[in-house]
């Protein structure tokens, strides 16, 4: 198993990028109906660090919604509809990757590194 840990964010003066704008862009992307690895995984990995870097202590509404939706879908895995109808197998695989990625980011202390 591998796990990528985000590097510590540097100040805007060091990098020339706007952390607040980056966080807003990611939050806005989560307000789309597309649920896929290229949307959710960067969001899950970057949001906690961007919140710290911008001085925001609480989860965004998008993060809270994603957490609640993930927990609900894990609890009802056998009975809920797949994300992509007509592609059930691919949809379940994508969902498993997303759920695991979300869990790894939210529970780094539980990763067995031995």
Secondary structure, 3 states (H helix, E strand, C coil): CCCCCCCCCCCHHHHCCCHHHHHHHHHHHCCCCCCCHHHHHHHHHHHHHHHHHCCCCCCCHHHHHHHHHHHHHHHCCCCCCCCCCCCHHHHHHHHHHHHHHHHHHHCHHHCCCC
